[in-house]
Amino acid sequence: MEPPSDDPVAFTAREQQVLELLVRGLSNGGIAAALFLSPNTVLGYRKTLFAKLGVHTKLEAVVQGARRGLIDLPGVTSDGRAGGGEASGPEG
């Protein structure tokens, strides 16, 4: 498989839900229970998501989803840096 590109990715509503639950750290079984799906159906959605994003792992999917603005990662700013709630720049 080639490296991920920056081409736009279109997900179905269900694929987007699965990606968001992956971000929250749910297992396939947890996603299946949350969305009232079978674990095999979740595997199918994951396979499709990974193919569309050009990735091989859950971590890569989460990173690519965040990079492309498809999901929000708590505590991470839009430029990819960790946000700590501190003021940026000098005061004065």
C-alpha positions as CSV (number, residue, x, y, z in Angstrom):
1,M,0.0,0.0,0.0
2,E,1.3,3.5,-0.8
3,P,1.8,6.2,1.9
4,P,-1.2,8.3,2.8
5,S,-2.0,11.2,0.5
6,D,-3.6,14.5,1.3
7,D,-6.4,13.9,-1.2
8,P,-9.9,14.5,0.3
9,V,-11.6,11.5,1.8
10,A,-15.3,11.0,1.9
11,F,-16.7,8.8,4.6
12,T,-20.2,7.5,5.1
13,A,-21.9,8.6,8.3
14,R,-21.3,5.2,9.8
15,E,-17.6,5.2,8.8
16,Q,-17.3,8.6,10.5
17,Q,-18.9,7.2,13.7
18,V,-16.5,4.2,13.7
19,L,-13.5,6.5,13.3
20,E,-14.7,8.7,16.2
21,L,-15.1,5.7,18.4
22,L,-11.6,4.4,17.5
23,V,-10.3,7.8,18.6
24,R,-12.0,7.3,22.0
25,G,-10.1,4.0,22.3
26,L,-13.0,1.6,21.9
27,S,-12.3,-2.0,20.9
28,N,-14.1,-3.6,18.0
29,G,-16.5,-5.1,20.5
30,G,-17.1,-1.8,22.2
31,I,-17.8,-0.1,18.8
32,A,-20.1,-2.9,17.9
33,A,-22.0,-2.5,21.1
34,A,-22.2,1.3,20.9
35,L,-23.5,1.2,17.3
36,F,-25.6,-2.0,17.6
37,L,-23.5,-3.8,15.0
38,S,-21.8,-7.2,14.9
39,P,-18.0,-7.2,15.5
40,N,-17.6,-8.5,11.9
41,T,-19.4,-5.5,10.5
42,V,-17.1,-3.2,12.6
43,L,-14.1,-5.1,11.1
44,G,-15.5,-4.3,7.6
45,Y,-15.8,-0.6,8.4
46,R,-12.3,-0.5,9.8
47,K,-10.9,-2.1,6.7
48,T,-12.7,0.4,4.5
49,L,-11.5,3.3,6.7
50,F,-7.9,2.1,6.6
51,A,-8.1,1.8,2.8
52,K,-9.5,5.2,2.3
53,L,-6.9,6.8,4.6
54,G,-4.1,4.7,3.2
55,V,-3.1,3.3,6.6
56,H,-2.5,0.0,8.3
57,T,-3.1,0.6,12.0
58,K,-5.6,2.2,14.4
59,L,-3.0,4.7,15.4
60,E,-2.2,5.7,11.8
61,A,-6.0,6.1,11.2
62,V,-6.4,8.4,14.2
63,V,-3.4,10.5,13.2
64,Q,-4.5,10.7,9.5
65,G,-8.1,11.5,10.6
66,A,-6.8,14.4,12.8
67,R,-4.4,15.6,10.1
68,R,-7.2,15.8,7.6
69,G,-9.6,17.6,10.0
70,L,-12.0,14.6,10.1
71,I,-11.8,14.2,13.8
72,D,-10.8,16.3,16.8
73,L,-8.3,15.0,19.3
74,P,-8.8,16.4,22.8
75,G,-5.8,18.5,23.9
76,V,-4.2,18.8,20.4
77,T,-4.3,22.0,18.5
78,S,-5.0,22.3,14.8
79,D,-1.2,22.6,14.1
80,G,-0.7,19.2,15.8
81,R,0.9,20.5,19.0
82,A,-0.3,19.5,22.4
83,G,-2.5,22.2,24.0
84,G,-2.0,22.8,27.7
85,G,-4.3,25.7,28.2
86,E,-1.4,28.0,28.7
87,A,-1.3,31.5,27.2
88,S,0.7,31.6,24.0
89,G,3.0,34.5,23.4
90,P,4.4,37.1,25.7
91,E,2.2,39.1,28.0
92,G,2.4,42.8,28.1
